[in-house]
Amino acid sequence: MKYRIVFEYQTEDGAMSDVYNCRDEQQAKEKFDELRDSLLHSIDADGCEVIDEPTHYSIINREVGFLGYVRLLAE
């Protein structure tokens, strides 16, 4: 089985997206957690819409124009 991590980050000033291919589930979970933590520390979650599931994390703050998400996909 292949594992892929999709990451996206958007602000009013710019955007970034990336895809990471992982060799196994453990590596995929570690990368997912690392990217989720980077989103958690990039903006205060107060007033944000947050989805926090085992394979999908997203945070949106429409007032400041911020969107970030990370998703773990198994193929």
Distance bins in CASP14 RR format, pairs under 12 A and 6 or more apart:
PFRMAT RR
TARGET T0000
AUTHOR 0000-0000-0000
RMODE 2
METHOD distances of the structure
MODEL  1
1 21 0 0 0 0 0 1 0 0 0 0 0
1 22 0 0 0 0 0 1 0 0 0 0 0
1 23 0 0 0 0 0 1 0 0 0 0 0
1 24 0 0 0 0 1 0 0 0 0 0 0
1 25 1 0 0 1 0 0 0 0 0 0 0
1 28 0 0 0 0 1 0 0 0 0 0 0
1 72 0 0 0 0 0 1 0 0 0 0 0
1 73 0 0 0 0 0 1 0 0 0 0 0
1 74 1 0 1 0 0 0 0 0 0 0 0
1 75 1 0 0 1 0 0 0 0 0 0 0
2 19 0 0 0 0 0 1 0 0 0 0 0
2 20 0 0 0 0 0 1 0 0 0 0 0
2 21 1 0 0 1 0 0 0 0 0 0 0
2 22 1 0 0 1 0 0 0 0 0 0 0
2 23 0 0 0 0 1 0 0 0 0 0 0
2 24 0 0 0 0 1 0 0 0 0 0 0
2 25 0 0 0 0 0 1 0 0 0 0 0
2 27 0 0 0 0 0 1 0 0 0 0 0
2 28 0 0 0 0 1 0 0 0 0 0 0
2 72 0 0 0 0 0 1 0 0 0 0 0
2 73 0 0 0 0 1 0 0 0 0 0 0
2 74 1 0 0 1 0 0 0 0 0 0 0
2 75 1 0 1 0 0 0 0 0 0 0 0
3 19 0 0 0 0 0 1 0 0 0 0 0
3 20 0 0 0 0 1 0 0 0 0 0 0
3 21 1 0 0 1 0 0 0 0 0 0 0
3 22 1 0 1 0 0 0 0 0 0 0 0
3 23 1 0 0 1 0 0 0 0 0 0 0
3 24 1 0 0 1 0 0 0 0 0 0 0
3 25 1 0 0 1 0 0 0 0 0 0 0
3 26 0 0 0 0 1 0 0 0 0 0 0
3 27 1 0 0 1 0 0 0 0 0 0 0
3 28 1 1 0 0 0 0 0 0 0 0 0
3 29 0 0 0 0 1 0 0 0 0 0 0
3 30 0 0 0 0 0 1 0 0 0 0 0
3 31 0 0 0 0 1 0 0 0 0 0 0
3 32 0 0 0 0 1 0 0 0 0 0 0
3 55 0 0 0 0 0 1 0 0 0 0 0
3 71 0 0 0 0 0 1 0 0 0 0 0
3 72 1 0 0 1 0 0 0 0 0 0 0
3 73 1 0 0 1 0 0 0 0 0 0 0
3 74 1 0 1 0 0 0 0 0 0 0 0
3 75 1 0 0 1 0 0 0 0 0 0 0
4 18 0 0 0 0 0 1 0 0 0 0 0
4 19 1 0 0 1 0 0 0 0 0 0 0
4 20 1 0 0 1 0 0 0 0 0 0 0
4 21 1 0 1 0 0 0 0 0 0 0 0
4 22 1 0 0 1 0 0 0 0 0 0 0
4 23 0 0 0 0 0 1 0 0 0 0 0
4 25 0 0 0 0 0 1 0 0 0 0 0
4 27 0 0 0 0 0 1 0 0 0 0 0
4 28 1 0 0 1 0 0 0 0 0 0 0
4 31 0 0 0 0 1 0 0 0 0 0 0
4 32 0 0 0 0 0 1 0 0 0 0 0
4 55 0 0 0 0 0 1 0 0 0 0 0
4 70 0 0 0 0 0 1 0 0 0 0 0
4 71 0 0 0 0 1 0 0 0 0 0 0
4 72 1 0 0 1 0 0 0 0 0 0 0
4 73 1 0 1 0 0 0 0 0 0 0 0
4 74 1 0 0 1 0 0 0 0 0 0 0
4 75 1 0 0 1 0 0 0 0 0 0 0
5 17 0 0 0 0 0 1 0 0 0 0 0
5 18 0 0 0 0 1 0 0 0 0 0 0
5 19 1 0 0 1 0 0 0 0 0 0 0
5 20 1 0 1 0 0 0 0 0 0 0 0
5 21 0 0 0 0 1 0 0 0 0 0 0
5 22 1 0 0 1 0 0 0 0 0 0 0
5 25 0 0 0 0 0 1 0 0 0 0 0
5 27 0 0 0 0 1 0 0 0 0 0 0
5 28 1 0 0 1 0 0 0 0 0 0 0
5 29 0 0 0 0 1 0 0 0 0 0 0
5 30 0 0 0 0 1 0 0 0 0 0 0
5 31 1 0 1 0 0 0 0 0 0 0 0
5 32 1 0 1 0 0 0 0 0 0 0 0
5 33 0 0 0 0 0 1 0 0 0 0 0
5 34 0 0 0 0 1 0 0 0 0 0 0
5 35 1 0 0 1 0 0 0 0 0 0 0
5 36 0 0 0 0 1 0 0 0 0 0 0
5 55 0 0 0 0 1 0 0 0 0 0 0
5 56 0 0 0 0 0 1 0 0 0 0 0
5 57 0 0 0 0 0 1 0 0 0 0 0
5 69 0 0 0 0 0 1 0 0 0 0 0
5 70 1 0 0 1 0 0 0 0 0 0 0
5 71 1 0 0 1 0 0 0 0 0 0 0
5 72 1 0 1 0 0 0 0 0 0 0 0
5 73 1 0 0 1 0 0 0 0 0 0 0
5 74 0 0 0 0 0 1 0 0 0 0 0
5 75 0 0 0 0 0 1 0 0 0 0 0
6 17 1 0 0 1 0 0 0 0 0 0 0
6 18 1 0 0 1 0 0 0 0 0 0 0
6 19 1 0 1 0 0 0 0 0 0 0 0
6 20 0 0 0 0 1 0 0 0 0 0 0
6 21 0 0 0 0 0 1 0 0 0 0 0
6 22 0 0 0 0 0 1 0 0 0 0 0
6 28 0 0 0 0 0 1 0 0 0 0 0
6 31 0 0 0 0 0 1 0 0 0 0 0
6 32 0 0 0 0 1 0 0 0 0 0 0
6 35 0 0 0 0 1 0 0 0 0 0 0
6 55 0 0 0 0 0 1 0 0 0 0 0
6 56 0 0 0 0 1 0 0 0 0 0 0
6 57 0 0 0 0 0 1 0 0 0 0 0
6 58 0 0 0 0 0 1 0 0 0 0 0
6 68 0 0 0 0 0 1 0 0 0 0 0
6 69 1 0 0 1 0 0 0 0 0 0 0
6 70 1 0 0 1 0 0 0 0 0 0 0
6 71 1 0 1 0 0 0 0 0 0 0 0
6 72 0 0 0 0 1 0 0 0 0 0 0
6 73 1 0 0 1 0 0 0 0 0 0 0
6 75 0 0 0 0 0 1 0 0 0 0 0
7 15 0 0 0 0 0 1 0 0 0 0 0
7 16 1 0 0 1 0 0 0 0 0 0 0
7 17 1 0 0 1 0 0 0 0 0 0 0
7 18 1 0 1 0 0 0 0 0 0 0 0
7 19 1 0 0 1 0 0 0 0 0 0 0
7 20 1 0 0 1 0 0 0 0 0 0 0
7 31 0 0 0 0 1 0 0 0 0 0 0
7 32 0 0 0 0 1 0 0 0 0 0 0
7 34 0 0 0 0 1 0 0 0 0 0 0
7 35 1 0 1 0 0 0 0 0 0 0 0
7 36 0 0 0 0 1 0 0 0 0 0 0
7 37 0 0 0 0 0 1 0 0 0 0 0
7 38 0 0 0 0 1 0 0 0 0 0 0
7 39 0 0 0 0 1 0 0 0 0 0 0
7 42 0 0 0 0 0 1 0 0 0 0 0
7 56 0 0 0 0 0 1 0 0 0 0 0
7 57 0 0 0 0 1 0 0 0 0 0 0
7 58 0 0 0 0 0 1 0 0 0 0 0
7 67 0 0 0 0 0 1 0 0 0 0 0
7 68 0 0 0 0 1 0 0 0 0 0 0
7 69 1 0 0 1 0 0 0 0 0 0 0
7 70 1 0 1 0 0 0 0 0 0 0 0
7 71 1 0 0 1 0 0 0 0 0 0 0
7 72 0 0 0 0 0 1 0 0 0 0 0
7 73 0 0 0 0 0 1 0 0 0 0 0
8 14 0 0 0 0 0 1 0 0 0 0 0
8 15 1 0 0 1 0 0 0 0 0 0 0
8 16 1 0 0 1 0 0 0 0 0 0 0
8 17 1 0 1 0 0 0 0 0 0 0 0
8 18 0 0 0 0 1 0 0 0 0 0 0
8 19 0 0 0 0 1 0 0 0 0 0 0
8 35 0 0 0 0 1 0 0 0 0 0 0
8 39 0 0 0 0 1 0 0 0 0 0 0
8 56 0 0 0 0 0 1 0 0 0 0 0
8 57 0 0 0 0 0 1 0 0 0 0 0
8 58 0 0 0 0 1 0 0 0 0 0 0
8 59 0 0 0 0 0 1 0 0 0 0 0
8 60 0 0 0 0 0 1 0 0 0 0 0
8 66 0 0 0 0 0 1 0 0 0 0 0
8 67 1 0 0 1 0 0 0 0 0 0 0
8 68 1 0 1 0 0 0 0 0 0 0 0
8 69 1 0 1 0 0 0 0 0 0 0 0
8 70 1 0 0 1 0 0 0 0 0 0 0
8 71 0 0 0 0 1 0 0 0 0 0 0
9 15 1 0 0 1 0 0 0 0 0 0 0
9 16 1 0 1 0 0 0 0 0 0 0 0
9 17 1 0 0 1 0 0 0 0 0 0 0
9 18 0 0 0 0 1 0 0 0 0 0 0
9 35 0 0 0 0 1 0 0 0 0 0 0
9 36 0 0 0 0 0 1 0 0 0 0 0
9 38 0 0 0 0 1 0 0 0 0 0 0
9 39 1 0 0 1 0 0 0 0 0 0 0
9 42 1 0 0 1 0 0 0 0 0 0 0
9 43 0 0 0 0 1 0 0 0 0 0 0
9 57 0 0 0 0 0 1 0 0 0 0 0
9 58 0 0 0 0 0 1 0 0 0 0 0
9 59 0 0 0 0 1 0 0 0 0 0 0
9 60 0 0 0 0 0 1 0 0 0 0 0
9 65 0 0 0 0 0 1 0 0 0 0 0
9 66 0 0 0 0 1 0 0 0 0 0 0
9 67 1 0 0 1 0 0 0 0 0 0 0
9 68 1 0 1 0 0 0 0 0 0 0 0
9 69 0 0 0 0 1 0 0 0 0 0 0
9 70 0 0 0 0 1 0 0 0 0 0 0
10 16 1 0 0 1 0 0 0 0 0 0 0
10 17 0 0 0 0 1 0 0 0 0 0 0
10 39 0 0 0 0 0 1 0 0 0 0 0
10 42 0 0 0 0 0 1 0 0 0 0 0
10 43 0 0 0 0 0 1 0 0 0 0 0
10 58 0 0 0 0 0 1 0 0 0 0 0
10 59 0 0 0 0 0 1 0 0 0 0 0
10 60 0 0 0 0 1 0 0 0 0 0 0
10 61 0 0 0 0 0 1 0 0 0 0 0
10 62 0 0 0 0 0 1 0 0 0 0 0
10 64 0 0 0 0 0 1 0 0 0 0 0
10 65 1 0 0 1 0 0 0 0 0 0 0
10 66 1 0 0 1 0 0 0 0 0 0 0
10 67 1 0 1 0 0 0 0 0 0 0 0
10 68 1 0 0 1 0 0 0 0 0 0 0
10 69 0 0 0 0 1 0 0 0 0 0 0
11 39 0 0 0 0 0 1 0 0 0 0 0
11 42 0 0 0 0 1 0 0 0 0 0 0
11 43 0 0 0 0 1 0 0 0 0 0 0
11 59 0 0 0 0 0 1 0 0 0 0 0
11 60 0 0 0 0 0 1 0 0 0 0 0
11 61 0 0 0 0 1 0 0 0 0 0 0
11 64 1 0 0 1 0 0 0 0 0 0 0
11 65 1 0 0 1 0 0 0 0 0 0 0
11 66 1 0 1 0 0 0 0 0 0 0 0
11 67 0 0 0 0 1 0 0 0 0 0 0
11 68 0 0 0 0 1 0 0 0 0 0 0
12 61 0 0 0 0 0 1 0 0 0 0 0
12 62 0 0 0 0 0 1 0 0 0 0 0
12 63 0 0 0 0 0 1 0 0 0 0 0
12 64 1 0 0 1 0 0 0 0 0 0 0
12 65 1 0 1 0 0 0 0 0 0 0 0
12 66 0 0 0 0 1 0 0 0 0 0 0
12 67 0 0 0 0 0 1 0 0 0 0 0
13 64 0 0 0 0 0 1 0 0 0 0 0
13 65 0 0 0 0 1 0 0 0 0 0 0
13 66 0 0 0 0 0 1 0 0 0 0 0
14 65 0 0 0 0 0 1 0 0 0 0 0
14 66 0 0 0 0 0 1 0 0 0 0 0
14 67 0 0 0 0 0 1 0 0 0 0 0
14 68 0 0 0 0 0 1 0 0 0 0 0
15 65 0 0 0 0 0 1 0 0 0 0 0
15 66 0 0 0 0 0 1 0 0 0 0 0
15 67 0 0 0 0 1 0 0 0 0 0 0
15 68 0 0 0 0 1 0 0 0 0 0 0
15 69 0 0 0 0 0 1 0 0 0 0 0
16 35 0 0 0 0 0 1 0 0 0 0 0
16 38 0 0 0 0 0 1 0 0 0 0 0
16 39 0 0 0 0 0 1 0 0 0 0 0
16 42 0 0 0 0 0 1 0 0 0 0 0
16 67 0 0 0 0 0 1 0 0 0 0 0
16 68 0 0 0 0 1 0 0 0 0 0 0
16 69 0 0 0 0 0 1 0 0 0 0 0
16 70 0 0 0 0 0 1 0 0 0 0 0
17 35 0 0 0 0 0 1 0 0 0 0 0
17 67 0 0 0 0 0 1 0 0 0 0 0
17 68 0 0 0 0 1 0 0 0 0 0 0
17 69 0 0 0 0 1 0 0 0 0 0 0
17 70 0 0 0 0 0 1 0 0 0 0 0
17 71 0 0 0 0 0 1 0 0 0 0 0
18 31 0 0 0 0 0 1 0 0 0 0 0
18 35 0 0 0 0 1 0 0 0 0 0 0
18 38 0 0 0 0 0 1 0 0 0 0 0
18 68 0 0 0 0 0 1 0 0 0 0 0
18 69 0 0 0 0 0 1 0 0 0 0 0
18 70 0 0 0 0 1 0 0 0 0 0 0
18 71 0 0 0 0 0 1 0 0 0 0 0
19 28 0 0 0 0 0 1 0 0 0 0 0
19 31 0 0 0 0 0 1 0 0 0 0 0
19 35 0 0 0 0 0 1 0 0 0 0 0
19 70 0 0 0 0 0 1 0 0 0 0 0
19 71 0 0 0 0 1 0 0 0 0 0 0
19 72 0 0 0 0 0 1 0 0 0 0 0
19 73 0 0 0 0 1 0 0 0 0 0 0
19 75 0 0 0 0 0 1 0 0 0 0 0
20 27 0 0 0 0 1 0 0 0 0 0 0
20 28 0 0 0 0 1 0 0 0 0 0 0
20 29 0 0 0 0 0 1 0 0 0 0 0
20 30 0 0 0 0 0 1 0 0 0 0 0
20 31 1 0 1 0 0 0 0 0 0 0 0
20 32 0 0 0 0 1 0 0 0 0 0 0
20 34 0 0 0 0 1 0 0 0 0 0 0
20 35 0 0 0 0 1 0 0 0 0 0 0
20 70 0 0 0 0 1 0 0 0 0 0 0
20 71 0 0 0 0 0 1 0 0 0 0 0
20 72 0 0 0 0 1 0 0 0 0 0 0
20 73 0 0 0 0 0 1 0 0 0 0 0
21 27 0 0 0 0 1 0 0 0 0 0 0
21 28 0 0 0 0 1 0 0 0 0 0 0
21 31 0 0 0 0 1 0 0 0 0 0 0
21 72 0 0 0 0 0 1 0 0 0 0 0
21 73 0 0 0 0 0 1 0 0 0 0 0
21 74 0 0 0 0 0 1 0 0 0 0 0
21 75 0 0 0 0 1 0 0 0 0 0 0
22 28 1 1 0 0 0 0 0 0 0 0 0
22 29 0 0 0 0 1 0 0 0 0 0 0
22 30 0 0 0 0 1 0 0 0 0 0 0
22 31 1 0 0 1 0 0 0 0 0 0 0
22 32 0 0 0 0 1 0 0 0 0 0 0
22 34 0 0 0 0 0 1 0 0 0 0 0
22 35 0 0 0 0 0 1 0 0 0 0 0
22 72 0 0 0 0 1 0 0 0 0 0 0
22 73 0 0 0 0 0 1 0 0 0 0 0
22 74 0 0 0 0 1 0 0 0 0 0 0
22 75 0 0 0 0 0 1 0 0 0 0 0
23 30 0 0 0 0 0 1 0 0 0 0 0
23 31 0 0 0 0 0 1 0 0 0 0 0
24 30 0 0 0 0 1 0 0 0 0 0 0
24 31 0 0 0 0 0 1 0 0 0 0 0
24 74 0 0 0 0 0 1 0 0 0 0 0
25 31 0 0 0 0 0 1 0 0 0 0 0
25 32 0 0 0 0 0 1 0 0 0 0 0
25 54 0 0 0 0 0 1 0 0 0 0 0
25 55 0 0 0 0 0 1 0 0 0 0 0
25 72 0 0 0 0 1 0 0 0 0 0 0
25 73 0 0 0 0 0 1 0 0 0 0 0
25 74 1 0 0 1 0 0 0 0 0 0 0
26 32 0 0 0 0 0 1 0 0 0 0 0
26 33 0 0 0 0 0 1 0 0 0 0 0
26 72 0 0 0 0 0 1 0 0 0 0 0
27 33 0 0 0 0 0 1 0 0 0 0 0
27 34 0 0 0 0 0 1 0 0 0 0 0
27 72 0 0 0 0 0 1 0 0 0 0 0
28 34 0 0 0 0 0 1 0 0 0 0 0
28 35 0 0 0 0 0 1 0 0 0 0 0
28 54 0 0 0 0 0 1 0 0 0 0 0
28 55 0 0 0 0 1 0 0 0 0 0 0
28 70 0 0 0 0 0 1 0 0 0 0 0
28 71 0 0 0 0 0 1 0 0 0 0 0
28 72 1 0 1 0 0 0 0 0 0 0 0
28 73 0 0 0 0 1 0 0 0 0 0 0
28 74 1 0 0 1 0 0 0 0 0 0 0
28 75 0 0 0 0 0 1 0 0 0 0 0
29 35 0 0 0 0 0 1 0 0 0 0 0
29 36 0 0 0 0 0 1 0 0 0 0 0
29 54 0 0 0 0 1 0 0 0 0 0 0
29 55 0 0 0 0 1 0 0 0 0 0 0
29 70 0 0 0 0 0 1 0 0 0 0 0
29 72 1 0 0 1 0 0 0 0 0 0 0
29 74 0 0 0 0 0 1 0 0 0 0 0
30 36 0 0 0 0 0 1 0 0 0 0 0
30 37 0 0 0 0 0 1 0 0 0 0 0
30 72 0 0 0 0 0 1 0 0 0 0 0
31 37 0 0 0 0 0 1 0 0 0 0 0
31 38 0 0 0 0 0 1 0 0 0 0 0
31 70 0 0 0 0 1 0 0 0 0 0 0
31 71 0 0 0 0 0 1 0 0 0 0 0
31 72 0 0 0 0 1 0 0 0 0 0 0
31 73 0 0 0 0 0 1 0 0 0 0 0
32 38 0 0 0 0 0 1 0 0 0 0 0
32 39 0 0 0 0 0 1 0 0 0 0 0
32 52 0 0 0 0 0 1 0 0 0 0 0
32 53 0 0 0 0 0 1 0 0 0 0 0
32 54 0 0 0 0 1 0 0 0 0 0 0
32 55 1 0 0 1 0 0 0 0 0 0 0
32 56 0 0 0 0 1 0 0 0 0 0 0
32 57 1 0 0 1 0 0 0 0 0 0 0
32 69 0 0 0 0 0 1 0 0 0 0 0
32 70 1 0 1 0 0 0 0 0 0 0 0
32 71 0 0 0 0 1 0 0 0 0 0 0
32 72 1 0 1 0 0 0 0 0 0 0 0
32 73 0 0 0 0 0 1 0 0 0 0 0
32 74 0 0 0 0 0 1 0 0 0 0 0
33 39 0 0 0 0 0 1 0 0 0 0 0
33 40 0 0 0 0 0 1 0 0 0 0 0
33 52 0 0 0 0 0 1 0 0 0 0 0
33 54 0 0 0 0 0 1 0 0 0 0 0
33 55 0 0 0 0 0 1 0 0 0 0 0
33 57 0 0 0 0 1 0 0 0 0 0 0
33 70 0 0 0 0 1 0 0 0 0 0 0
33 72 0 0 0 0 1 0 0 0 0 0 0
34 40 0 0 0 0 0 1 0 0 0 0 0
34 41 0 0 0 0 0 1 0 0 0 0 0
34 57 0 0 0 0 0 1 0 0 0 0 0
34 70 0 0 0 0 1 0 0 0 0 0 0
34 72 0 0 0 0 0 1 0 0 0 0 0
35 41 0 0 0 0 0 1 0 0 0 0 0
35 42 0 0 0 0 0 1 0 0 0 0 0
35 56 0 0 0 0 0 1 0 0 0 0 0
35 57 0 0 0 0 1 0 0 0 0 0 0
35 58 0 0 0 0 0 1 0 0 0 0 0
35 59 0 0 0 0 0 1 0 0 0 0 0
35 68 0 0 0 0 1 0 0 0 0 0 0
35 69 0 0 0 0 1 0 0 0 0 0 0
35 70 1 0 1 0 0 0 0 0 0 0 0
35 71 0 0 0 0 1 0 0 0 0 0 0
35 72 0 0 0 0 1 0 0 0 0 0 0
36 42 0 0 0 0 0 1 0 0 0 0 0
36 45 0 0 0 0 0 1 0 0 0 0 0
36 50 0 0 0 0 0 1 0 0 0 0 0
36 51 0 0 0 0 0 1 0 0 0 0 0
36 52 0 0 0 0 1 0 0 0 0 0 0
36 53 0 0 0 0 0 1 0 0 0 0 0
36 54 0 0 0 0 0 1 0 0 0 0 0
36 55 0 0 0 0 0 1 0 0 0 0 0
36 56 0 0 0 0 1 0 0 0 0 0 0
36 57 1 0 1 0 0 0 0 0 0 0 0
36 58 0 0 0 0 1 0 0 0 0 0 0
36 59 0 0 0 0 1 0 0 0 0 0 0
36 68 0 0 0 0 0 1 0 0 0 0 0
36 69 0 0 0 0 1 0 0 0 0 0 0
36 70 1 0 1 0 0 0 0 0 0 0 0
36 71 0 0 0 0 0 1 0 0 0 0 0
36 72 0 0 0 0 1 0 0 0 0 0 0
37 57 0 0 0 0 1 0 0 0 0 0 0
37 59 0 0 0 0 0 1 0 0 0 0 0
37 70 0 0 0 0 1 0 0 0 0 0 0
38 57 0 0 0 0 0 1 0 0 0 0 0
38 59 0 0 0 0 0 1 0 0 0 0 0
38 68 0 0 0 0 1 0 0 0 0 0 0
38 69 0 0 0 0 0 1 0 0 0 0 0
38 70 0 0 0 0 1 0 0 0 0 0 0
39 45 0 0 0 0 1 0 0 0 0 0 0
39 48 0 0 0 0 0 1 0 0 0 0 0
39 50 0 0 0 0 1 0 0 0 0 0 0
39 51 0 0 0 0 0 1 0 0 0 0 0
39 52 0 0 0 0 0 1 0 0 0 0 0
39 56 0 0 0 0 0 1 0 0 0 0 0
39 57 1 0 0 1 0 0 0 0 0 0 0
39 58 0 0 0 0 1 0 0 0 0 0 0
39 59 1 0 1 0 0 0 0 0 0 0 0
39 60 0 0 0 0 0 1 0 0 0 0 0
39 61 0 0 0 0 0 1 0 0 0 0 0
39 66 0 0 0 0 1 0 0 0 0 0 0
39 67 0 0 0 0 1 0 0 0 0 0 0
39 68 1 0 1 0 0 0 0 0 0 0 0
39 69 1 0 0 1 0 0 0 0 0 0 0
39 70 1 0 0 1 0 0 0 0 0 0 0
39 71 0 0 0 0 0 1 0 0 0 0 0
40 48 0 0 0 0 0 1 0 0 0 0 0
40 50 0 0 0 0 1 0 0 0 0 0 0
40 52 0 0 0 0 1 0 0 0 0 0 0
40 57 0 0 0 0 1 0 0 0 0 0 0
40 58 0 0 0 0 0 1 0 0 0 0 0
40 59 1 0 0 1 0 0 0 0 0 0 0
40 68 0 0 0 0 0 1 0 0 0 0 0
40 70 0 0 0 0 0 1 0 0 0 0 0
41 59 0 0 0 0 0 1 0 0 0 0 0
42 48 0 0 0 0 0 1 0 0 0 0 0
42 59 0 0 0 0 1 0 0 0 0 0 0
42 61 0 0 0 0 0 1 0 0 0 0 0
42 64 0 0 0 0 0 1 0 0 0 0 0
42 66 0 0 0 0 1 0 0 0 0 0 0
42 67 0 0 0 0 0 1 0 0 0 0 0
42 68 0 0 0 0 1 0 0 0 0 0 0
42 69 0 0 0 0 0 1 0 0 0 0 0
42 70 0 0 0 0 0 1 0 0 0 0 0
43 49 0 0 0 0 0 1 0 0 0 0 0
43 50 0 0 0 0 0 1 0 0 0 0 0
43 58 0 0 0 0 0 1 0 0 0 0 0
43 59 1 0 0 1 0 0 0 0 0 0 0
43 60 0 0 0 0 1 0 0 0 0 0 0
43 61 1 0 0 1 0 0 0 0 0 0 0
43 63 0 0 0 0 0 1 0 0 0 0 0
43 64 1 0 0 1 0 0 0 0 0 0 0
43 65 0 0 0 0 1 0 0 0 0 0 0
43 66 1 0 1 0 0 0 0 0 0 0 0
43 67 0 0 0 0 0 1 0 0 0 0 0
43 68 0 0 0 0 1 0 0 0 0 0 0
44 50 0 0 0 0 0 1 0 0 0 0 0
44 59 0 0 0 0 1 0 0 0 0 0 0
44 61 0 0 0 0 1 0 0 0 0 0 0
44 63 0 0 0 0 0 1 0 0 0 0 0
44 64 0 0 0 0 1 0 0 0 0 0 0
44 66 0 0 0 0 0 1 0 0 0 0 0
45 51 0 0 0 0 0 1 0 0 0 0 0
45 52 0 0 0 0 1 0 0 0 0 0 0
45 57 0 0 0 0 0 1 0 0 0 0 0
45 58 0 0 0 0 0 1 0 0 0 0 0
45 59 1 0 0 1 0 0 0 0 0 0 0
45 60 0 0 0 0 0 1 0 0 0 0 0
45 61 0 0 0 0 1 0 0 0 0 0 0
45 66 0 0 0 0 0 1 0 0 0 0 0
45 68 0 0 0 0 0 1 0 0 0 0 0
46 59 0 0 0 0 0 1 0 0 0 0 0
46 61 0 0 0 0 1 0 0 0 0 0 0
46 63 0 0 0 0 0 1 0 0 0 0 0
46 64 0 0 0 0 0 1 0 0 0 0 0
47 59 0 0 0 0 1 0 0 0 0 0 0
47 60 0 0 0 0 1 0 0 0 0 0 0
47 61 1 0 0 1 0 0 0 0 0 0 0
47 62 0 0 0 0 1 0 0 0 0 0 0
47 63 1 0 0 1 0 0 0 0 0 0 0
47 64 0 0 0 0 1 0 0 0 0 0 0
47 66 0 0 0 0 0 1 0 0 0 0 0
48 57 0 0 0 0 0 1 0 0 0 0 0
48 58 0 0 0 0 1 0 0 0 0 0 0
48 59 1 0 1 0 0 0 0 0 0 0 0
48 60 1 0 0 1 0 0 0 0 0 0 0
48 61 1 0 1 0 0 0 0 0 0 0 0
48 62 0 0 0 0 1 0 0 0 0 0 0
48 63 0 0 0 0 1 0 0 0 0 0 0
48 64 0 0 0 0 1 0 0 0 0 0 0
48 65 0 0 0 0 0 1 0 0 0 0 0
48 66 1 0 0 1 0 0 0 0 0 0 0
48 67 0 0 0 0 1 0 0 0 0 0 0
48 68 0 0 0 0 1 0 0 0 0 0 0
48 69 0 0 0 0 0 1 0 0 0 0 0
49 57 0 0 0 0 0 1 0 0 0 0 0
49 58 1 0 0 1 0 0 0 0 0 0 0
49 59 1 0 0 1 0 0 0 0 0 0 0
49 60 1 0 1 0 0 0 0 0 0 0 0
49 61 1 0 0 1 0 0 0 0 0 0 0
49 62 1 0 0 1 0 0 0 0 0 0 0
49 63 0 0 0 0 0 1 0 0 0 0 0
49 65 0 0 0 0 0 1 0 0 0 0 0
49 66 0 0 0 0 0 1 0 0 0 0 0
49 67 0 0 0 0 1 0 0 0 0 0 0
49 68 0 0 0 0 0 1 0 0 0 0 0
49 69 0 0 0 0 0 1 0 0 0 0 0
50 56 0 0 0 0 0 1 0 0 0 0 0
50 57 1 0 0 1 0 0 0 0 0 0 0
50 58 1 0 0 1 0 0 0 0 0 0 0
50 59 1 0 1 0 0 0 0 0 0 0 0
50 60 1 0 0 1 0 0 0 0 0 0 0
50 61 0 0 0 0 1 0 0 0 0 0 0
50 66 0 0 0 0 0 1 0 0 0 0 0
50 67 0 0 0 0 0 1 0 0 0 0 0
50 68 0 0 0 0 0 1 0 0 0 0 0
50 69 0 0 0 0 0 1 0 0 0 0 0
51 57 1 0 0 1 0 0 0 0 0 0 0
51 58 1 0 1 0 0 0 0 0 0 0 0
51 59 1 0 0 1 0 0 0 0 0 0 0
51 60 0 0 0 0 1 0 0 0 0 0 0
51 67 0 0 0 0 0 1 0 0 0 0 0
51 68 0 0 0 0 0 1 0 0 0 0 0
51 69 1 0 0 1 0 0 0 0 0 0 0
51 70 0 0 0 0 0 1 0 0 0 0 0
51 71 0 0 0 0 0 1 0 0 0 0 0
52 58 0 0 0 0 1 0 0 0 0 0 0
52 59 0 0 0 0 1 0 0 0 0 0 0
52 69 0 0 0 0 0 1 0 0 0 0 0
52 70 0 0 0 0 0 1 0 0 0 0 0
53 69 0 0 0 0 0 1 0 0 0 0 0
53 70 0 0 0 0 0 1 0 0 0 0 0
53 71 0 0 0 0 1 0 0 0 0 0 0
53 72 0 0 0 0 1 0 0 0 0 0 0
54 70 0 0 0 0 0 1 0 0 0 0 0
54 71 0 0 0 0 0 1 0 0 0 0 0
54 72 1 0 0 1 0 0 0 0 0 0 0
54 74 0 0 0 0 0 1 0 0 0 0 0
55 69 0 0 0 0 0 1 0 0 0 0 0
55 70 0 0 0 0 1 0 0 0 0 0 0
55 71 1 0 0 1 0 0 0 0 0 0 0
55 72 1 0 1 0 0 0 0 0 0 0 0
55 73 1 0 0 1 0 0 0 0 0 0 0
55 74 0 0 0 0 1 0 0 0 0 0 0
56 68 0 0 0 0 0 1 0 0 0 0 0
56 69 1 0 0 1 0 0 0 0 0 0 0
56 70 1 0 0 1 0 0 0 0 0 0 0
56 71 1 0 1 0 0 0 0 0 0 0 0
56 72 1 0 0 1 0 0 0 0 0 0 0
56 73 0 0 0 0 1 0 0 0 0 0 0
57 68 0 0 0 0 1 0 0 0 0 0 0
57 69 1 0 0 1 0 0 0 0 0 0 0
57 70 1 0 1 0 0 0 0 0 0 0 0
57 71 1 0 0 1 0 0 0 0 0 0 0
57 72 0 0 0 0 1 0 0 0 0 0 0
58 66 0 0 0 0 0 1 0 0 0 0 0
58 67 1 0 0 1 0 0 0 0 0 0 0
58 68 1 0 1 0 0 0 0 0 0 0 0
58 69 1 1 0 0 0 0 0 0 0 0 0
58 70 1 0 0 1 0 0 0 0 0 0 0
58 71 0 0 0 0 1 0 0 0 0 0 0
59 65 0 0 0 0 0 1 0 0 0 0 0
59 66 1 0 0 1 0 0 0 0 0 0 0
59 67 1 0 0 1 0 0 0 0 0 0 0
59 68 1 0 1 0 0 0 0 0 0 0 0
59 69 1 0 0 1 0 0 0 0 0 0 0
59 70 0 0 0 0 1 0 0 0 0 0 0
60 66 1 0 0 1 0 0 0 0 0 0 0
60 67 1 0 1 0 0 0 0 0 0 0 0
60 68 1 0 0 1 0 0 0 0 0 0 0
60 69 0 0 0 0 1 0 0 0 0 0 0
61 67 0 0 0 0 1 0 0 0 0 0 0
61 68 0 0 0 0 1 0 0 0 0 0 0
END
